[in-house]
Amino acid sequence: MKAQTTQRYTLADLEQWREISRDIDPPIRLGVLGDPVAHSFSPEMQNAALRACEINAQYARFHIRPSELRSALHFLRNLNFAGMNLTVPHKIAGFGQIDEADESASRIGAVNTIRIRDNKLVGSNTDGEGFLRAVRSEFSVDLRDLRVLIIGAGGGTGRAIALQCALENCERLVLVNRTLEKANALLQHLRSFFMEARVLGPAARLEVVAWEESLMRMQLGDIDLIVNATPLGMNPSDPAPIPGRLIAPHHMVFDCIYGPSKTTLLRAAEQAGARSANGMSMLLHQGALSFSIWFDREPPIDAMHKALL
Ligand code: NAP
């Protein structure tokens, strides 16, 4: 008899996984670990990909608190899992708890994709490349031509996006974060990418500003793309990460959040007459890249896209 998978599993389930999962068919061999995790659409998308490729496995949600991550990874390493995704808030902590990191993860110091080979956890990061592809598909522009402001530059996602902007040699990058020291540390890390002068006018190519309205206002005249990489907006009662009055029609606004599909920030962008996009296409592209890491094959992107729609 086939057992139904539940909405989400916990560390307590992983502790007795063989018993819990005995009758689950297809077997759960992939999952996303997060806190919160109920919002994640990765299971719908990845399960569609597994079905399209006729792989006998399924992907589940695991609600793992920050203090539980080490134990969860320990259990997963020794179970028959192909890999997993890490989401908020585990990407940076996860980097310190894997056995090996590929170039994409070591460059950023954060992990969103883990594959398991011979009981070893090998970490990668597909967020930056996923973001790059999403911006291209949503706005028909390339990062290299943009002046970008990232709010939440201290988190795993903000760091991955900042590094991608640096690798693409984007015109200008402004880092904003609640905890200023983290943005300053990232600036030091990225400085060498921005040494070359580009014909731009007086604004510095790489800057950190505190998360204050007056300081952000001074930057936004020289910015094309505003990115929210904080979790602010996941709750409908959250305020926008920047006041709507700072958004102008020339801006493009990208909110990494995709649930809810229209955050306070995106509504403000719409009101300001700016182009905007939520994080759904980033989810698709980073997830497709994760799939190819786990299975070493082309991801069925149309099936994944359809599942998200
Ligand atoms: P994270 O590592 O926990 O980072 C959170 C960042 O947001 C930090 O810079 C933090 O600032 C800031 N922050 C947190 N709460 C804040 C608050 N109340 N006010 C102001 N700043 C706050 O999280 P993450 O994994 O990077 O994820 C961030 C968001 O991106 C989440 O909403 C996640 O769902 C989304 N995301 C979407 C995709 C996609 O595919 N669409 C992919 C990845 C992530 P401090 O440094 O001061 O703590």
Residues whose N, C-alpha, C, O or C-beta is under 5 A from the ligand:
A	BS01	NAP	T87 V88 P89 K91 G152 A153 G154 G155 G156 T157 G158 N177 R178 T179 K182 A229 T230 P231 C256 I257 G279 M280 M282 L283 Q286
